[in-house]
Amino acid sequence: MPKGKARRATKKIAKVSDIHGVAHIKSSFNNTVITISDRTGNVVTWASGGTTGVKGTRKSTAFAASQASVQAAEKALEAGLKKVEVWVRGPGSGREAAVRALQSTDLEVTGVKDITRIPHNGCRPNKRRRGK
């Protein structure tokens, strides 16, 4: 028997009391995830390269990152945010594109901070990564 079209339940976006928020951009080599939270860290909305409808290796492109940040910004504006501080983490190709796309929306970007973790020569790599 053929199945009917499945409806996906969408969560209603709750209004935020504070107009300030933080946009966390995690850009890896495979995808870019934009999470917008309030100042205390409670997640308001999020979007990624995959939620914009892009699949496979195209999720890692700058275009997918910019689409995801526009999508997240629209949801954040619905929730009542007006200003965001941007925290960028990771080495991926979507970093700058996501920040530029956030600046082009109606959200006011108050600052950009790079919080990528860099080891001070921490853990020893395995044999293959040591160059043998």
PyMOL commands that set and color helices and strands:
alter all, ss='L'
color gray80, all
select helices_A, chain A and resi 56-60+62-79+95-104
alter helices_A, ss='H'
color red, helices_A
select strands_A, chain A and resi 20-27+32-38+43-48+83-89+108-114
alter strands_A, ss='S'
color yellow, strands_A
deselect
rebuild
show_as cartoon
